[in-house]
Amino acid sequence: MGQRPANWAGNVTFHVEHVHRPSSLEQLQKLVARADRIRVLGSGHSFNSIADTDGELISLAGMPEDVTVNADGTSVTVGAAMPYGEVSQRLHAEGYALHNLGSLPHISVAGSCATATHGSGVTNGNLATAVSAIDLVTGDGEMVTLTAQDDAFPGAVVGLGALGAVVNVTLTVEPAYDVEQYVFEDLPHEALTEHFDTIVSAAYSVSLFTRWRSQKFDQVWVKHRADRGPWTAREEWFGARMARAARHPVPGMSPEHCTEQAGQRGPWHERLPHFRLGFTPSSGEELQSEYFVPRSRAVEAIHALDRIRDVIAPVLQISEIRTIAADDLWLSPAYQKDVVAVHFTWIDDPRAVHTVLPVIEDALDPFDPVPHWGKVFTMPAQRLRPRYPRLPDFRELVNRYDPDRKFRNDFTDRYLFDAS
């Protein structure tokens, strides 16, 4: 008996002993049609059991990696399992770009969209907001295409893999653009409190990093679109100073892994992520959690976390704060509201992390937080479900497309469906 497969972080070992890797649509359809229970594994970058199953586990990494620019010139259809980094390189070569990217280019398109993964920027929706159509294989093995014109579409895009196996994703594109990236260090908490909206709105994408160990944010990463006019670089910015050399968000890690900084203009796909495709992303040995709160209450939430810094700091590598624009996707944390995401990159110690998470969730509770669907959290389902007003509609959608419950698992049953 061989070793069972695990996720990217190694903290989740799947129940299955084998991952199926179909190389054609026909093979995939046959696998799905004959399975009693089945889930699709993306890039494995989830830190919880969302991709696990007691049935069949499939990877679509062996499927054709097509990137097709559609006749309208405003959209592109891509293989769902492709990493964003590869899609971006091929798009850029054709003169096109996506509106935003996550911090890691290594993650798959379908998995990222299905969990509402995001970049940053007050006007930028999460990655799923670029989706205009999906092709999925449902439980009977048939292919179904859903477009933005379908009533089910807003519920299907951030679908947590519960409706079927997404084979292709159509994304809205725009002309390629360049980005300049700057890093500032030691931003005072007081400055962020007094000028939060100004700071996070100062460029196309802004990320704040802190270890919750002092009254300063360690770094602020500012990504400016060069086609939006000049961004005047300055030595000091709201009390922070510009970094004179490249930085990695995690102290002690080599900046060689990171995208170019110091205002060096470059293609969008080589600046919007924090990390380069050919290198280990983040620290490599870690667990991750993330919570979303309304942007209107971001400063209050930051102060609440600062009051429990002595609990957070001992098990933390780095924390990142980003903004995401509102959308209309039913299971998106930004459904009908602008949000701020507070991300935690933890040390690789599950027991210690699970001790800290309830403290964080209680501290944020006055702000009605929701966790990232693919990261580690301990929030009870009874607290989480009411914060998604379209959850009853999503349940009906799942029952329509997967009446035999093939694509459901313990995770989806626990958080999306009643215990009964």
Phi and psi in degrees as a GROMACS rama.xvg file:
@    title "Ramachandran Plot"
@    xaxis  label "Phi"
@    yaxis  label "Psi"
@TYPE xy
-82.2986  173.981  GLY-2
-73.1922  134.585  GLN-3
-71.1713  148.176  ARG-4
-68.4106  155.275  PRO-5
-133.478  170.333  ALA-6
-80.2431  178.688  ASN-7
-56.4267  -41.6556  TRP-8
-81.8452  -17.6011  ALA-9
81.7259  6.30824  GLY-10
-89.8139  -10.0515  ASN-11
-124.208  118.619  VAL-12
-101.494  124.004  THR-13
-73.0507  155.516  PHE-14
-71.8966  -23.1346  HIS-15
-82.94  160.535  VAL-16
-100.573  -11.3654  GLU-17
-143.965  140.823  HIS-18
-108.086  120.676  VAL-19
-73.7859  140.709  HIS-20
-130.331  77.1037  ARG-21
-63.5266  146.482  PRO-22
-109.545  2.07273  SER-23
-147.516  160.843  SER-24
-61.1699  -40.0062  LEU-25
-61.4889  -44.0161  GLU-26
-62.2234  -41.3229  GLN-27
-62.2557  -46.8094  LEU-28
-59.9315  -40.0978  GLN-29
-66.1498  -42.2737  LYS-30
-59.6615  -45.9267  LEU-31
-66.9443  -44.3933  VAL-32
-61.6912  -35.1887  ALA-33
-91.9753  -9.36518  ARG-34
-79.9069  148.144  ALA-35
-87.1919  -41.3348  ASP-36
-137.096  142.248  ARG-37
-157.834  145.187  ILE-38
-138.055  156.775  ARG-39
-105.866  130.674  VAL-40
-98.7637  124.545  LEU-41
-85.8754  -126.258  GLY-42
-81.167  -1.59879  SER-43
76.7986  17.8746  GLY-44
-89.0535  6.78397  HIS-45
-78.2197  147.882  SER-46
-108.283  9.13674  PHE-47
-131.868  -166.136  ASN-48
-92.0377  21.1765  SER-49
-59.6815  -29.1644  ILE-50
-96.5289  -3.58059  ALA-51
-75.3932  162.12  ASP-52
-160.233  155.406  THR-53
-98.4852  10.2265  ASP-54
-112.557  -119.899  GLY-55
-104.254  135.856  GLU-56
-111.698  128.926  LEU-57
-124.47  145.814  ILE-58
-114.489  136.813  SER-59
-98.2127  14.9974  LEU-60
-64.7703  -19.022  ALA-61
-91.389  -0.13248  GLY-62
-76.087  161.695  MET-63
-56.5257  135.535  PRO-64
-98.9598  70.0734  GLU-65
-87.5782  141.129  ASP-66
-129.367  105.485  VAL-67
-117.325  117.372  THR-68
-76.3086  124.163  VAL-69
-77.8666  163.085  ASN-70
-60.8883  -26.9228  ALA-71
-72.2776  -14.2581  ASP-72
73.1587  5.21217  GLY-73
-118.785  3.34038  THR-74
-146.613  159.881  SER-75
-139.769  138.718  VAL-76
-106.143  128.07  THR-77
-128.837  155.107  VAL-78
-62.4391  129.438  GLY-79
-62.4151  -29.4222  ALA-80
-84.4532  -5.84351  ALA-81
-66.6357  140.472  MET-82
-69.3952  147.86  PRO-83
-58.1089  -34.4766  TYR-84
-60.7891  -43.06  GLY-85
-70.978  -42.0762  GLU-86
-59.0072  -43.5427  VAL-87
-64.1315  -42.3017  SER-88
-61.199  -42.8817  GLN-89
-71.2072  -36.2313  ARG-90
-63.6935  -46.4345  LEU-91
-61.0236  -38.0635  HIS-92
-61.8592  -25.383  ALA-93
-93.9189  0.27354  GLU-94
90.3584  18.3984  GLY-95
-119.434  166.613  TYR-96
-148.156  160.668  ALA-97
-96.1471  161.944  LEU-98
-71.3322  -26.0791  HIS-99
-166.316  166.967  ASN-100
-138.953  157.439  LEU-101
-75.0619  177.649  GLY-102
-71.4865  -22.3298  SER-103
-113.985  124.807  LEU-104
-81.3772  -1.14413  PRO-105
-81.3277  -14.3971  HIS-106
-81.355  149.932  ILE-107
-77.6567  152.032  SER-108
-63.2444  -53.2463  VAL-109
-64.0419  -44.3311  ALA-110
-64.694  -38.6414  GLY-111
-65.2917  -46.0325  SER-112
-67.5303  -38.6952  CYS-113
-64.5641  -22.1386  ALA-114
-111.736  9.94685  THR-115
61.5469  35.4081  ALA-116
-64.7305  154.684  THR-117
-147.99  168.044  HIS-118
-104.141  -135.268  GLY-119
-142.441  161.176  SER-120
135.334  129.352  GLY-121
-64.2855  -22.3426  VAL-122
-105.313  4.36167  THR-123
-103.282  118.934  ASN-124
-72.6527  168.257  GLY-125
-64.3208  174.136  ASN-126
-61.4771  -30.0184  LEU-127
-68.0811  -19.3809  ALA-128
-71.4127  -11.4443  THR-129
-84.5859  -8.89717  ALA-130
-78.3392  130.739  VAL-131
-116.869  -9.51897  SER-132
-165.469  151.528  ALA-133
-136.474  144.548  ILE-134
-108.402  124.233  ASP-135
-134.812  148.785  LEU-136
-94.7845  119.21  VAL-137
-88.4636  -179.766  THR-138
-59.9122  -25.0799  GLY-139
-87.2431  4.2015  ASP-140
87.5143  2.75043  GLY-141
-89.5971  149.396  GLU-142
-87.9697  133.114  MET-143
-126.011  136.553  VAL-144
-111.015  127.2  THR-145
-115.578  132.541  LEU-146
-118.773  172.696  THR-147
-62.2625  -15.5268  ALA-148
-83.6127  -11.3002  GLN-149
-85.0215  139.797  ASP-150
-59.482  -31.0026  ASP-151
-77.8962  -13.9707  ALA-152
-57.2637  -49.5613  PHE-153
-60.7291  -21.1092  PRO-154
-90.2318  -20.9279  GLY-155
-88.878  -26.8005  ALA-156
-66.8423  -54.0377  VAL-157
-91.3864  78.4891  VAL-158
-107.435  -0.137901  GLY-159
54.3407  23.9314  LEU-160
72.1719  13.9467  GLY-161
-91.262  -9.02211  ALA-162
-99.0761  -27.445  LEU-163
165.503  -173.047  GLY-164
-93.6747  111.137  ALA-165
-75.4304  123.259  VAL-166
-100.638  -43.5714  VAL-167
-131.827  149.679  ASN-168
-130.101  131.642  VAL-169
-101.068  126.219  THR-170
-117.887  140.164  LEU-171
-72.7777  135.141  THR-172
-124.593  168.682  VAL-173
-143.304  171.438  GLU-174
-60.3948  145.394  PRO-175
-59.5874  149.144  ALA-176
-143.867  163.121  TYR-177
-101.953  157.336  ASP-178
-134.357  140.5  VAL-179
-108.853  135.357  GLU-180
-120.507  130.668  GLN-181
-124.281  148.603  TYR-182
-122.67  130.32  VAL-183
-115.484  151.266  PHE-184
-122.223  148.448  GLU-185
61.0904  56.5225  ASP-186
-77.5757  121.476  LEU-187
-63.7162  139.9  PRO-188
-56.6825  -37.3806  HIS-189
-61.1  -39.6644  GLU-190
-65.096  -39.8309  ALA-191
-67.1934  -39.4946  LEU-192
-61.3096  -43.6419  THR-193
-80.0963  -25.596  GLU-194
-131.433  32.7103  HIS-195
-54.2324  -54.7835  PHE-196
-61.9868  -38.2469  ASP-197
-64.7218  -41.7739  THR-198
-68.192  -49.2718  ILE-199
-72.5302  -16.5791  VAL-200
-98.6976  5.62915  SER-201
-73.2752  -16.2602  ALA-202
-152.255  179.088  ALA-203
-60.8168  -38.7207  TYR-204
-143.153  130.56  SER-205
-132.989  132.137  VAL-206
-128.038  137.14  SER-207
-113.274  131.225  LEU-208
-115.952  137.17  PHE-209
-148.265  151.032  THR-210
-100.702  4.4458  ARG-211
55.1727  43.305  TRP-212
-119.879  -7.20643  ARG-213
-153.459  -177.42  SER-214
-89.545  28.8335  GLN-215
-137.094  146.981  LYS-216
-84.5188  130.853  PHE-217
-59.9117  -47.0021  ASP-218
-145.077  151.988  GLN-219
-127.487  120.498  VAL-220
-99.1943  121.767  TRP-221
-115.535  122.32  VAL-222
-117.636  114.782  LYS-223
-109.94  128.114  HIS-224
-74.7058  121.467  ARG-225
-66.8248  -23.3649  ALA-226
-82.2651  2.85105  ASP-227
-100.731  17.9722  ARG-228
94.8643  174.792  GLY-229
-72.5459  147.751  PRO-230
-116.576  113.869  TRP-231
-75.5187  108.531  THR-232
-69.8623  145.376  ALA-233
-142.766  153.424  ARG-234
-71.6017  -34.2843  GLU-235
-126.992  139.534  GLU-236
-145.989  109.037  TRP-237
53.1085  35.7024  PHE-238
88.7838  -7.91317  GLY-239
-92.3827  155.544  ALA-240
-113.325  146.795  ARG-241
-70.9126  133.942  MET-242
-69.9048  134.069  ALA-243
-91.3036  -9.85883  ARG-244
-136.668  165.495  ALA-245
-63.5222  147.472  ALA-246
-128.25  152.915  ARG-247
-108.144  140.431  HIS-248
-59.7568  -33.0743  PRO-249
-90.7228  118.226  VAL-250
-54.4038  134.856  PRO-251
91.6965  -11.6284  GLY-252
-88.3388  150.143  MET-253
-71.5157  129.634  SER-254
-69.1478  -6.60252  PRO-255
-59.055  -26.267  GLU-256
-76.4684  -12.6075  HIS-257
-100.859  161.046  CYS-258
-72.0042  157.785  THR-259
-60.1162  140.891  GLU-260
-122.886  -157.453  GLN-261
58.5178  27.743  ALA-262
75.6223  12.1824  GLY-263
-72.3807  112.102  GLN-264
-66.1903  139.109  ARG-265
-160.421  173.732  GLY-266
-59.5377  147.697  PRO-267
-49.4551  -41.7738  TRP-268
-77.7624  -9.27601  HIS-269
-103.716  6.96346  GLU-270
-129.89  -37.7037  ARG-271
-62.6413  -41.6238  LEU-272
-70.8845  155.687  PRO-273
-80.1168  -27.0363  HIS-274
-119.709  151.32  PHE-275
-86.7993  147.881  ARG-276
-62.1091  -35.9222  LEU-277
-84.4725  7.49825  GLY-278
-127.646  162.708  PHE-279
-63.2131  124.878  THR-280
-78.0595  155.281  PRO-281
52.9358  -135.584  SER-282
-97.6126  -19.35  SER-283
91.5593  -33.271  GLY-284
-119.752  98.594  GLU-285
-167.565  166.61  GLU-286
-120.537  158.951  LEU-287
-135.651  142.791  GLN-288
-134.834  157.263  SER-289
-156.476  139.598  GLU-290
-130.527  142.571  TYR-291
-111.938  133.675  PHE-292
-130.569  157.269  VAL-293
-57.438  136.789  PRO-294
-59.5254  -30.4023  ARG-295
-64.2064  -16.4855  SER-296
-119.655  18.8866  ARG-297
-61.1616  -44.4043  ALA-298
-63.569  -41.3718  VAL-299
-60.6542  -42.3532  GLU-300
-65.2062  -40.4275  ALA-301
-62.0443  -42.4051  ILE-302
-64.3761  -37.0526  HIS-303
-63.6766  -39.5382  ALA-304
-70.3761  -36.1587  LEU-305
-63.3067  -29.3118  ASP-306
-71.861  -17.499  ARG-307
-114.224  26.9087  ILE-308
-59.0003  -32.0879  ARG-309
-67.0318  -22.6515  ASP-310
-83.5434  -39.6017  VAL-311
-74.3956  -49.5757  ILE-312
-56.3954  -40.4329  ALA-313
-62.9504  -23.9613  PRO-314
-113.051  10.7873  VAL-315
-102.544  139.838  LEU-316
-92.5083  -49.9955  GLN-317
-163.46  152.171  ILE-318
-122.692  141.445  SER-319
-126.922  138.667  GLU-320
-116.032  126.505  ILE-321
-135.581  163.762  ARG-322
-113.946  147.069  THR-323
-137.132  134.533  ILE-324
-77.2812  155.92  ALA-325
-63.4059  154.212  ALA-326
-145.295  -175.783  ASP-327
-119.041  23.2892  ASP-328
-88.2206  124.373  LEU-329
-55.4952  -43.4743  TRP-330
-101.086  16.8508  LEU-331
-78.8823  137.301  SER-332
-61.8336  -17.083  PRO-333
-101.268  21.7352  ALA-334
-60.5848  112.937  TYR-335
59.1977  23.7879  GLN-336
-157.287  141.461  LYS-337
-69.0271  138.671  ASP-338
-130.784  163.431  VAL-339
-118.098  133.54  VAL-340
-104.445  129.436  ALA-341
-109.812  112.127  VAL-342
-104.318  142.11  HIS-343
-124.752  122.452  PHE-344
-100.13  109.86  THR-345
-94.7709  164.882  TRP-346
-67.3285  161.503  ILE-347
-84.4135  71.0563  ASP-348
-141.984  87.1439  ASP-349
-55.2179  -41.0763  PRO-350
-63.6755  -44.8142  ARG-351
-65.526  -40.7959  ALA-352
-64.5775  -43.1041  VAL-353
-69.0903  -16.0268  HIS-354
-77.655  -35.0605  THR-355
-79.6763  -36.2829  VAL-356
-57.4045  -44.1852  LEU-357
-61.5604  -31.1934  PRO-358
-66.8676  -43.6188  VAL-359
-63.9134  -45.6685  ILE-360
-63.6375  -35.4381  GLU-361
-70.032  -39.2089  ASP-362
-65.0241  -34.6202  ALA-363
-88.1141  -8.8601  LEU-364
-55.8296  -35.7012  ASP-365
-60.5312  -15.4772  PRO-366
-104.993  13.1813  PHE-367
52.3175  56.2236  ASP-368
-71.9992  155.493  PRO-369
-129.346  146.641  VAL-370
-87.8041  159.928  PRO-371
-64.2005  133.801  HIS-372
-62.2909  -25.8774  TRP-373
-104.478  11.5074  GLY-374
-119.82  177.832  LYS-375
-79.6362  128.888  VAL-376
-152.458  164.004  PHE-377
-123.641  5.96515  THR-378
-58.8551  128.555  MET-379
-64.8763  148.505  PRO-380
-59.5561  -34.9939  ALA-381
-64.3267  -26.9157  GLN-382
-84.8798  -31.9081  ARG-383
-78.674  -45.1131  LEU-384
-56.1901  -45.7797  ARG-385
-62.8052  -14.9225  PRO-386
-84.222  0.0698056  ARG-387
-117.841  93.4678  TYR-388
-62.4852  -23.1115  PRO-389
-96.648  12.7818  ARG-390
-59.6998  -41.3745  LEU-391
-58.8623  -37.5002  PRO-392
-67.1025  -37.2241  ASP-393
-65.5821  -40.1375  PHE-394
-58.5517  -44.2098  ARG-395
-61.9957  -37.6128  GLU-396
-65.0759  -44.3093  LEU-397
-61.8324  -43.7615  VAL-398
-64.7499  -30.2144  ASN-399
-71.4482  -44.4497  ARG-400
-90.8725  -19.6333  TYR-401
-137.111  63.7024  ASP-402
-63.1785  -24.3639  PRO-403
-88.9513  1.57239  ASP-404
62.8528  30.7992  ARG-405
-63.8384  -40.4544  LYS-406
-92.9104  1.71715  PHE-407
-83.3986  158.406  ARG-408
-146.633  -174.326  ASN-409
-60.0475  -37.5249  ASP-410
-63.9261  -52.2209  PHE-411
-65.9172  -37.1288  THR-412
-63.804  -39.1454  ASP-413
-70.1118  -45.6168  ARG-414
-96.1679  -19.9868  TYR-415
-108.955  -25.5914  LEU-416
-119.474  153.881  PHE-417
-62.0416  146.579  ASP-418
-58.3702  -28.7754  ALA-419
